[in-house]
């Protein structure tokens, strides 16, 4: 069974599919070229930017002071409290000793009232929110 005009449309469909395949190929080549540029040409710049983001300086807001009653007695006061977060995988023995010296920790004693557990210094410093500053 033949459909009238079917043979006349076949070259046009082939031409459209070839144009579409060329456009898709050019798009993928453009994406590949951009990926190569970002990974190979600009890769060192991006690596340097990520290395600089590992250590951040955080500005702490100013303390608000004390809350007093009408007679001038202190009802509430601000006490600074700091948390230290350290990635154990990036902590060397020298940096651990330096950090302990900065924080005033000279012994390996555990928290008061808690039984001591044998942990490596790296695990202990990772959970150091109880260290006094």
LOTI-56945 format. One line per 8 residues: their letters; for each residue x negated, y, z of N, C-alpha, C, CB. Coordinates in nm, 4 decimals. Glycine has a CB too. Layout:
N
a> X,Y,Z,X,Y,Z,X,Y,Z,X,Y,Z  ... $
***
This chain:
133
xxxxxxxx> -0.0827,-0.1146,0.0000,0.0000,0.0000,0.0000,-0.0892,0.1236,0.0000,0.0952,-0.0018,0.1192  -0.0752,0.2063,-0.0990,-0.1523,0.3282,-0.1142,-0.0698,0.4481,-0.0730,-0.2008,0.3439,-0.2578  -0.1372,0.5386,-0.0032,-0.0727,0.6630,0.0342,-0.1224,0.7685,-0.0627,-0.1023,0.7022,0.1835  -0.0333,0.8480,-0.1123,-0.0677,0.9476,-0.2113,-0.1602,1.0521,-0.1505,0.0583,1.0132,-0.2676  -0.2723,1.0807,-0.2134,-0.3652,1.1830,-0.1717,-0.4664,1.1373,-0.0674,-0.2901,1.2978,-0.1194  -0.4634,1.0068,-0.0309,-0.5553,0.9584,0.0716,-0.6992,0.9644,0.0225,-0.5194,0.8154,0.1128  -0.7236,0.9303,-0.1009,-0.8586,0.9320,-0.1545,-0.9126,1.0740,-0.1654,-0.8619,0.8645,-0.2901  -0.8279,1.1710,-0.1826,-0.8718,1.3094,-0.1956,-0.9151,1.3663,-0.0600,-0.7598,1.3952,-0.2560 $
xxxxxxxx> -0.8577,1.3196,0.0530,-0.8917,1.3710,0.1851,-1.0150,1.3057,0.2453,-0.7760,1.3525,0.2775  -1.0536,1.1903,0.1985,-1.1661,1.1166,0.2566,-1.2976,1.1933,0.2486,-1.1815,0.9836,0.1873  -1.3363,1.2558,0.1382,-1.4602,1.3345,0.1375,-1.4551,1.4536,0.2336,-1.4887,1.3842,-0.0032  -1.3399,1.5141,0.2484,-1.3287,1.6277,0.3394,-1.3460,1.5828,0.4851,-1.1927,1.6980,0.3208  -1.2919,1.4690,0.5202,-1.3067,1.4158,0.6568,-1.4527,1.3806,0.6830,-1.2163,1.2907,0.6780  -1.5201,1.3218,0.5850,-1.6628,1.2889,0.6005,-1.7453,1.4162,0.6190,-1.7144,1.2094,0.4777  -1.7152,1.5196,0.5444,-1.7876,1.6463,0.5551,-1.7671,1.7083,0.6934,-1.7416,1.7443,0.4451  -1.6439,1.7077,0.7438,-1.6158,1.7621,0.8772,-1.6894,1.6835,0.9859,-1.4647,1.7605,0.9046 $
xxxxxxxx> -1.6900,1.5521,0.9748,-1.7574,1.4704,1.0763,-1.9089,1.4922,1.0718,-1.7245,1.3208,1.0555  -1.9656,1.5132,0.9524,-2.1090,1.5424,0.9427,-2.1415,1.6780,1.0058,-2.1544,1.5402,0.7953  -2.0591,1.7782,0.9823,-2.0808,1.9104,1.0413,-2.0704,1.9018,1.1937,-1.9784,2.0130,0.9854  -1.9710,1.8291,1.2432,-1.9541,1.8138,1.3874,-2.0730,1.7394,1.4497,-1.8232,1.7394,1.4176  -2.1212,1.6361,1.3842,-2.2356,1.5621,1.4383,-2.3625,1.6484,1.4375,-2.2587,1.4329,1.3572  -2.3790,1.7345,1.3372,-2.4947,1.8255,1.3347,-2.4846,1.9261,1.4490,-2.5037,1.8997,1.1982  -2.3642,1.9786,1.4749,-2.3462,2.0742,1.5846,-2.3749,2.0085,1.7191,-2.2036,2.1315,1.5832  -2.3241,1.8875,1.7390,-2.3480,1.8156,1.8648,-2.4968,1.7866,1.8807,-2.2664,1.6836,1.8693 $
xxxxxxxx> -2.5643,1.7467,1.7745,-2.7079,1.7199,1.7805,-2.7853,1.8470,1.8154,-2.7575,1.6624,1.6466  -2.7496,1.9604,1.7557,-2.8168,2.0861,1.7867,-2.7952,2.1280,1.9326,-2.7673,2.1960,1.6931  -2.6746,2.1050,1.9845,-2.6478,2.1379,2.1248,-2.7354,2.0537,2.2167,-2.4988,2.1163,2.1585  -2.7444,1.9246,2.1907,-2.8281,1.8382,2.2744,-2.9762,1.8708,2.2596,-2.8041,1.6921,2.2394  -3.0194,1.9077,2.1407,-3.1587,1.9495,2.1232,-3.1862,2.0784,2.2007,-3.1909,1.9693,1.9735  -3.0911,2.1709,2.2003,-3.1068,2.2938,2.2777,-3.1131,2.2663,2.4271,-2.9929,2.3892,2.2480  -3.0283,2.1767,2.4757,-3.0319,2.1400,2.6172,-3.1633,2.0711,2.6530,-2.9138,2.0489,2.6516  -3.2098,1.9850,2.5656,-3.3375,1.9171,2.5898,-3.4540,2.0148,2.5905,-3.3612,1.8098,2.4843 $
xxxxxxxx> -3.4523,2.1131,2.4995,-3.5588,2.2133,2.4968,-3.5563,2.2978,2.6236,-3.5453,2.3031,2.3728  -3.4385,2.3346,2.6709,-3.4281,2.4135,2.7942,-3.4742,2.3311,2.9148,-3.2826,2.4624,2.8153  -3.4385,2.2046,2.9183,-3.4831,2.1174,3.0260,-3.6355,2.1037,3.0256,-3.4172,1.9795,3.0134  -3.6945,2.0883,2.9089,-3.8405,2.0813,2.8975,-3.9040,2.2110,2.9462,-3.8825,2.0528,2.7519  -3.8466,2.3242,2.9079,-3.9012,2.4533,2.9496,-3.8956,2.4690,3.1015,-3.8245,2.5678,2.8819  -3.7824,2.4321,3.1615,-3.7687,2.4477,3.3067,-3.8583,2.3509,3.3835,-3.6236,2.4269,3.3481  -3.8725,2.2280,3.3349,-3.9485,2.1274,3.4082,-4.0986,2.1400,3.3848,-3.9023,1.9890,3.3688  -4.1395,2.1598,3.2627,-4.2824,2.1560,3.2302,-4.3445,2.2957,3.2344,-4.3037,2.0936,3.0919 $
xxxxxxxx> -4.2833,2.3909,3.1667,-4.3434,2.5230,3.1565,-4.3275,2.6009,3.2874,-4.2806,2.6008,3.0404  -4.2081,2.6045,3.3433,-4.1808,2.6820,3.4642,-4.1831,2.5967,3.5905,-4.0470,2.7505,3.4520  -4.2224,2.4712,3.5820,-4.2187,2.3815,3.6968,-4.3037,2.4283,3.8128,-4.2626,2.2459,3.6560  -4.4237,2.4809,3.7862,-4.5110,2.5280,3.8935,-4.4505,2.6470,3.9679,-4.6473,2.5660,3.8370  -4.3857,2.7362,3.8946,-4.3215,2.8514,3.9599,-4.2098,2.8067,4.0531,-4.2659,2.9485,3.8548  -4.1279,2.7120,4.0073,-4.0198,2.6625,4.0914,-4.0745,2.5867,4.2117,-3.9263,2.5727,4.0106  -4.1830,2.5130,4.1947,-4.2435,2.4413,4.3072,-4.2953,2.5404,4.4113,-4.3582,2.3497,4.2582  -4.3579,2.6473,4.3656,-4.4100,2.7480,4.4562,-4.2949,2.8175,4.5319,-4.4941,2.8514,4.3781 $
xxxxxxxx> -4.1850,2.8444,4.4630,-4.0704,2.9072,4.5286,-4.0121,2.8163,4.6366,-3.9626,2.9422,4.4254  -4.0047,2.6856,4.6100,-3.9510,2.5955,4.7118,-4.0483,2.5799,4.8273,-3.9193,2.4590,4.6512  -4.1785,2.5840,4.8005,-4.2766,2.5731,4.9087,-4.2694,2.6953,4.9994,-4.4190,2.5572,4.8517  -4.2387,2.8118,4.9459,-4.2268,2.9322,5.0262,-4.0997,2.9326,5.1098,-4.2304,3.0541,4.9374  -3.9994,2.8552,5.0716,-3.8734,2.8515,5.1444,-3.8755,2.7562,5.2629,-3.7628,2.8130,5.0517  -3.9830,2.6826,5.2806,-3.9888,2.5880,5.3912,-3.9963,2.6620,5.5239,-4.1088,2.4940,5.3756  -4.0751,2.7681,5.5304,-4.0894,2.8461,5.6527,-4.0127,2.9761,5.6342,-4.2401,2.8734,5.6865  -3.9206,3.0009,5.7254,-3.8388,3.1208,5.7164,-3.8516,3.2020,5.8446,-3.6915,3.0846,5.6896 $
xxxxxxxx> -3.8530,3.3322,5.8311,-3.8491,3.4209,5.9460,-3.7053,3.4664,5.9639,-3.9457,3.5426,5.9283  -3.6538,3.4467,6.0832,-3.5150,3.4809,6.1114,-3.5140,3.5972,6.2097,-3.4362,3.3583,6.1682  -3.4502,3.7064,6.1718,-3.4353,3.8203,6.2617,-3.3238,3.7902,6.3609,-3.4055,3.9511,6.1826  -3.3553,3.8032,6.4894,-3.2571,3.7781,6.5931,-3.1838,3.9071,6.6248,-3.3236,3.7203,6.7195  -3.0524,3.9001,6.6453,-2.9778,4.0208,6.6787,-3.0168,4.0715,6.8174,-2.8267,3.9941,6.6721  -3.0002,4.2000,6.8389,-3.0337,4.2601,6.9675,-2.9388,4.2086,7.0753,-3.0277,4.4142,6.9592  -2.9919,4.1959,7.1948,-2.9062,4.1529,7.3055,-2.8095,4.2652,7.3405,-2.9909,4.1127,7.4297  -2.6976,4.2301,7.3951,-2.5923,4.3277,7.4210,-2.5984,4.3869,7.5613,-2.4582,4.2642,7.3996 $
xxxxxxxx> -2.6774,4.3313,7.6485,-2.6883,4.3901,7.7814,-2.6048,4.3176,7.8845,-2.6482,4.5340,7.7772  -2.5737,4.3880,7.9912,-2.5032,4.3290,8.1038,-2.3602,4.3807,8.1113,-2.5770,4.3581,8.2342  -2.2743,4.2994,8.1702,-2.1371,4.3406,8.1959,-2.1290,4.3698,8.3459,-2.0319,4.2295,8.1507  -2.0847,4.4900,8.3790,-2.0790,4.5324,8.5191,-1.9350,4.5684,8.5570,-2.1737,4.6535,8.5438  -1.9070,4.5572,8.6865,-1.7756,4.5986,8.7342,-1.7766,4.7485,8.7654,-1.7346,4.5170,8.8594  -1.6675,4.7992,8.8210,-1.6564,4.9435,8.8439,-1.7513,4.9947,8.9515,-1.5151,4.9781,8.8817  -1.8073,4.9040,9.0321,-1.9037,4.9444,9.1348,-2.0484,4.9283,9.0880,-1.8816,4.8632,9.2616  -2.0662,4.8839,8.9667,-2.2011,4.8692,8.9135,-2.2641,4.7339,8.9389,-2.2878,4.9736,8.9705 $
xxxxxxxx> -2.1900,4.6395,8.9948,-2.2435,4.5051,9.0177,-2.2410,4.4255,8.8877,-2.1629,4.4316,9.1277  -2.3436,4.3472,8.8690,-2.3550,4.2680,8.7459,-2.2588,4.1496,8.7528,-2.5016,4.2185,8.7245  -2.1683,4.1408,8.6554,-2.0764,4.0279,8.6451,-2.1306,3.9212,8.5509,-1.9393,4.0752,8.5973  -2.1909,3.9641,8.4443,-2.2471,3.8707,8.3463,-2.3678,3.9361,8.2827,-2.1417,3.8304,8.2379  -2.4645,3.8548,8.2488,-2.5854,3.9072,8.1863,-2.6256,3.8159,8.0706,-2.7010,3.9193,8.2899  -2.7043,3.8701,7.9830,-2.7516,3.7931,7.8675,-2.8841,3.7263,7.9021,-2.7674,3.8842,7.7421  -2.8950,3.5995,7.8694,-3.0193,3.5260,7.8872,-3.0560,3.4696,7.7507,-3.0057,3.4119,7.9963  -3.1701,3.5101,7.6955,-3.2051,3.4581,7.5627,-3.2287,3.3079,7.5681,-3.3302,3.5291,7.5079 $
xxxxxxxx> -3.1804,3.2407,7.4672,-3.1974,3.0965,7.4562,-3.2310,3.0652,7.3116,-3.0695,3.0194,7.5030  -3.3315,2.9858,7.2918,-3.3777,2.9561,7.1565,-3.3795,2.8057,7.1345,-3.5177,3.0161,7.1318  -3.3479,2.7655,7.0145,-3.3577,2.6255,6.9741,-3.4706,2.6137,6.8741,-3.2235,2.5732,6.9137  -3.5456,2.5075,6.8852,-3.6560,2.4821,6.7929,-3.6207,2.3588,6.7129,-3.7924,2.4639,6.8682  -3.6297,2.3714,6.5824,-3.6027,2.2585,6.4953,-3.7283,2.2281,6.4164,-3.4829,2.2868,6.4011  -3.7736,2.1040,6.4259,-3.8961,2.0616,6.3591,-3.8662,1.9324,6.2862,-4.0140,2.0437,6.4602  -3.9111,1.9219,6.1641,-3.8985,1.7966,6.0906,-4.0143,1.7057,6.1308,-3.8969,1.8212,5.9359  -3.9859,1.5933,6.1929,-4.0940,1.5059,6.2388,-4.1860,1.4594,6.1264,-4.0359,1.3860,6.3081 $
xxxxxxxx> -4.1348,1.4461,6.0067,-4.2188,1.3983,5.8962,-4.3234,1.5012,5.8548,-4.1320,1.3625,5.7763  -4.3038,1.6280,5.8900,-4.3975,1.7328,5.8515,-4.4810,1.7820,5.9692,-4.3228,1.8488,5.7900  -4.4776,1.7107,6.0809,-4.5482,1.7523,6.2005,-4.6747,1.6692,6.2181,-4.4577,1.7400,6.3237  -4.7882,1.7363,6.2237,-4.9147,1.6681,6.2492,-4.9456,1.6767,6.3982,-5.0302,1.7298,6.1646  -5.0426,1.5997,6.4426,-5.0802,1.6014,6.5841,-5.1316,1.7409,6.6245,-5.1885,1.4933,6.6126  -5.2086,1.8059,6.5362,-5.2615,1.9374,6.5675,-5.1490,2.0407,6.5808,-5.3610,1.9809,6.4600  -5.0534,2.0376,6.4890,-4.9441,2.1337,6.4971,-4.8542,2.1045,6.6170,-4.8620,2.1319,6.3680  -4.8416,1.9779,6.6544,-4.7647,1.9421,6.7740,-4.8315,1.9994,6.8986,-4.7507,1.7886,6.7862 $
xxxxxxxx> -4.9643,1.9818,6.9092,-5.0365,2.0354,7.0244,-5.0291,2.1884,7.0280,-5.1831,1.9896,7.0213  -5.0389,2.2514,6.9124,-5.0301,2.3969,6.9048,-4.8912,2.4446,6.9482,-5.0612,2.4453,6.7617  -4.7872,2.3768,6.9033,-4.6510,2.4135,6.9392,-4.6274,2.3944,7.0885,-4.5505,2.3312,6.8587  -4.6777,2.2879,7.1460,-4.6634,2.2659,7.2896,-4.7362,2.3739,7.3677,-4.7164,2.1276,7.3287  -4.8522,2.4162,7.3205,-4.9261,2.5219,7.3892,-4.8501,2.6546,7.3815,-5.0670,2.5373,7.3284  -4.7900,2.6839,7.2672,-4.7130,2.8072,7.2533,-4.5906,2.8086,7.3444,-4.6699,2.8256,7.1088  -4.5309,2.6923,7.3628,-4.4094,2.6833,7.4429,-4.4374,2.6646,7.5914,-4.3244,2.5700,7.3935  -4.5640,2.6467,7.6268,-4.5977,2.6308,7.7670,-4.5750,2.4907,7.8197,-4.5194,2.7265,7.8478 $
xxxxxxxx> -4.5644,2.3939,7.7318,-4.5465,2.2547,7.7732,-4.6827,2.1872,7.7717,-4.4452,2.1793,7.6800  -4.7292,2.1440,7.8897,-4.8608,2.0806,7.8955,-4.8535,1.9348,7.9338,-4.9487,2.1531,7.9925  -4.7407,1.8891,7.9834,-4.7307,1.7482,8.0216,-4.6312,1.6787,7.9303,-4.6885,1.7333,8.1704  -4.6351,1.5476,7.9341,-4.5424,1.4680,7.8548,-4.4222,1.4264,7.9379,-4.6124,1.3450,7.7981  -4.3936,1.4984,8.0460,-4.2825,1.4623,8.1332,-4.1513,1.4789,8.0587,-4.2830,1.5478,8.2613  -4.0569,1.3922,8.0924,-3.9262,1.4029,8.0277,-3.8430,1.5063,8.1009,-3.8535,1.2659,8.0251  -3.7205,1.5227,8.0580,-3.6322,1.6204,8.1198,-3.6104,1.5855,8.2664,-3.4976,1.6272,8.0452  -3.5928,1.6875,8.3506,-3.5659,1.6585,8.4913,-3.4355,1.5807,8.5062,-3.5598,1.7886,8.5730 $
xxxxxxxx> -3.4374,1.4793,8.5907,-3.3174,1.4001,8.6158,-3.2920,1.2931,8.5129,-3.1997,1.4887,8.6227  -3.3713,1.2851,8.4109,-3.3535,1.1831,8.3080,-3.4685,1.0843,8.3171,-3.3459,1.2464,8.1661  -3.4409,0.9571,8.3017,-3.5510,0.8606,8.3013,-3.6356,0.8779,8.1765,-3.4977,0.7167,8.3099  -3.7642,0.8596,8.1920,-3.8518,0.8779,8.0762,-3.8405,0.7576,7.9842,-3.9988,0.8988,8.1204  -3.8340,0.7859,7.8578,-3.8311,0.6823,7.7560,-3.9571,0.6966,7.6739,-3.7034,0.6919,7.6667  -4.0114,0.5870,7.6310,-4.1320,0.5931,7.5511,-4.0933,0.6326,7.4087,-4.2081,0.4570,7.5536  -4.1302,0.7551,7.3740,-4.1046,0.8052,7.2393,-4.2327,0.8688,7.1901,-3.9853,0.9070,7.2362  -4.2446,0.8751,7.0619,-4.3613,0.9410,7.0047,-4.3454,1.0916,7.0229,-4.3789,0.9040,6.8539 $
xxxxxxxx> -4.4563,1.1677,7.0267,-4.4457,1.3134,7.0393,-4.3640,1.3757,6.9271,-4.5837,1.3753,7.0416  -4.3664,1.3152,6.8098,-4.2926,1.3719,6.6978,-4.1427,1.3647,6.7233,-4.3281,1.2993,6.5677  -4.0948,1.2541,6.7810,-3.9520,1.2431,6.8100,-3.9141,1.3360,6.9242,-3.9144,1.0980,6.8443  -4.0036,1.3542,7.0206,-3.9729,1.4393,7.1346,-3.9601,1.5849,7.0916,-4.0802,1.4251,7.2422  -4.0466,1.6322,7.0055,-4.0415,1.7726,6.9637,-3.9220,1.7983,6.8729,-4.1713,1.8121,6.8920  -3.8719,1.6952,6.8062,-3.7569,1.7134,6.7203,-3.6311,1.7404,6.8035,-3.7372,1.5904,6.6313  -3.6283,1.6959,6.9284,-3.5151,1.7181,7.0166,-3.5568,1.8121,7.1286,-3.4620,1.5845,7.0735  -3.6103,1.9270,7.0946,-3.6745,2.0127,7.1935,-3.5898,2.1329,7.2323,-3.8067,2.0597,7.1414 $
xxxxx> -3.4581,2.1231,7.2249,-3.3772,2.2378,7.2644,-3.3852,2.2612,7.4144,-3.2320,2.2177,7.2222  -3.4365,2.1683,7.4908,-3.4464,2.1838,7.6350,-3.5782,2.2463,7.6784,-3.4293,2.0506,7.7018  -3.6700,2.2725,7.5851,-3.7979,2.3319,7.6197,-3.7782,2.4761,7.6636,-3.8950,2.3244,7.5013  -3.8506,2.5180,7.7651,-3.8393,2.6552,7.8126,-3.9306,2.7438,7.7285,-3.8753,2.6656,7.9640  -3.8850,2.8646,7.6990,-3.9685,2.9581,7.6237,-4.0190,3.0662,7.7141,-3.8920,3.0189,7.5070 $
***
